Amino acid sequence: MKFKFERLGLLDYAEIELADLTLICGENNTGKTYATYAIYGFLRSWRQILHVVLESEIDDLLKENEKYQFNLEVMFSEKKLESYFSKMGEIYVAGLHRAFATDEALFNETKCRISLTQSFDLLSVEYQRQVKAGSSGKVIATITKEAESPILEVLVADAESLQRRFGGLSDFIVDAIADIVFSPYLPGFHISSAERTGSAIFRKELDIARTRMLNALHQMDSKELRRNPFLLFKEMDTGYPWPVEDNVDFVRQLEELDKRTGELARTHPEILKAFDDMLGGSYKVIKEQLVFQNKGADKRRFSMNESSSCIRALLDVSFYLRCKARAGEFFIIDEPELNLHPKNQRAFARIVARLVNAGVKVFITTHSDYLIKEINTLIMLNQKTMHSKKVQKDYKYEDDELLDSEKIRLYITDRVLRENPAGGRRIRVRTLTAANIYPDRGIEVPTFDETIELMNEIQGEILYGGEFSFGDEF
């Protein structure tokens, strides 16, 4: 899937193709967060947007079609599917400010176009869902699709349900289409925002929903609220950016999440072991108390307030990997290097590689040269020549840590010359430039290389640039 943005915050233009491993690098305040939040916002809201796009069309088809059958292959051919995604992008932009919890005017000129870079076979999908009426549990309709058939069929037991304004049958049909046709392109997701360290400390105090409700109640007139209680929800639709809000909500539920074991933890326990080895211990919930327990003889336990910044920074990542992660999902992590020693930045890069090879799609923003260099090492070792195999063995790299360069996309924030739409001289625009990635050399990242080379030049000048005399002071 590819996102194209125009006039998105600090970015004049950006084109991002999501790969198995997608990375964005660049200097501070150049647009990385805008791109990340915008993509996350779409992943979070696409189902609601799809209802806006499809409901009137489904309502019309229900009226015309006595058998309530939908040929999904005809409705969602490759060309038509592209059109639906394009419409979803247009609708999303109208509400983009909600994802950033900011003023609507900031994105008045923003454009978003979403296109597909791969196709999925919807024929193979089998689907069945019963639609029940409220607390009675009465089945009012059954929605089914058989494997290898393009037909989605709706068997209606209660015709009155078609007349309902709210919660009508069209809602459930759109949900079925979302699951069958769209979800293969837009799977589940989790984000670890850069604010995760603070969330780990103050997670019990951070009740965003309660705070927003209290603020809205304080600001609204009581008579107005009694006349239209739905206004309360409208007033509550402000606060924190969605990635931050969702991150806080996630860490507030860790004691409950601890009771679950996710698909990734069951199928790839070695990834969790590598993660705990990197930290030198593991997170535990003991008598409703969240602690970090060191490995070793003493096995000392520390609350989050007592733990190091590294332990707090990776709290939500650990619980996501252990309790929720599964193949096919998007895992977005903003600056994974936060509070990590270079040794652990390298170790985290190897964990990322294992996640990618286990089927989890990873999206990273980073300033870490160590992380990128380690990813380069994993790409180069994947050549599997006699020499690279020897290096792999000597430095104890596992096969599931090696990375295929074809599965990676890296983008660098940049300023480049483009044609001026108004004519005349070319103009310099802020954008994302795709990095060159080679199987034998890894990724070229000038934003890091230039800084390191300049530092080396300065130190070289200090050490060797002037003539030394005995009376010189150091």
Helices and strands as residue ranges (DSSP letters): E 2-8, E 11-17, E 21-25, H 32-64, E 69-71, H 72-75, H 78-94, H 96-100, G 104-107, E 111-115, G 122-124, E 127-133, G 134-136, E 138-145, E 151-156, G 159-163, H 169-177, I 178-182, E 189-192, H 196-202, H 208-219, H 222-227, H 231-235, H 242-251, H 254-257, H 263-267, H 269-279, E 281-286, E 289-294, E 301-302, H 309-313, H 315-323, E 330-334, H 342-357, E 361-366, H 369-381, H 386-394, G 399-401, G 405-407, E 408-418, E 427-434, E 437-438, E 442-443, H 446-464
